[in-house]
Amino acid sequence: MSTLRPKRLFLTKGIGRHREKLASFELALRDAGIEKYNLVNVSSIYPPDAEIVEREEGLSLLSPGQIVFCVMSRAESNEPGRRIAASIGLAIPQNRSVHGYLSEHHSYGQRAKDAGDYAEDLAAEMLASTLGIPFDVDSNYDQKRDIFRMDGRIVQTQSITAFTQVDDKGRWTTALAAAVFIP
């Protein structure tokens, strides 16, 4: 039986602005380098034994028109001055034969670093709960990160965030971040 489990993935982000909402999204996809693919949104499991590659390497392994699975976060607004952020968080277990987690987070008014930390924290929390690592969900991210590190079962966390502000003209603005899977 054939399996669709990806062997690699890359993280990317993009920003788009246009008077039309859909065109703004297209421009954000272009900025992220993934406009040429038929994107299919999937839930947030980091495949066991998957390798994270640089965006350029990942793009070189894909073909225009290809159906490509991804975890995508997207925030859009046309409110002048509105800050928007889209983040993907990632948590990888020490035991690479076990799945990890990706999280998607989008927000309005939040700073880029805060959005990225939130997404990373969310992915780490989901992985920690799966692995049975005890932690207080109400503690701050630095406290939880210390617990996760001391436990040793979560080896890596990271995030990617697209952050921008809607211009004074109120053009539709899209921020997107994605984890793109490669077969």
Order of alpha helices (4+ residues) and beta strands (2+ residues): beta-alpha-beta-beta-beta-alpha-beta-beta-beta-alpha-alpha-beta-beta
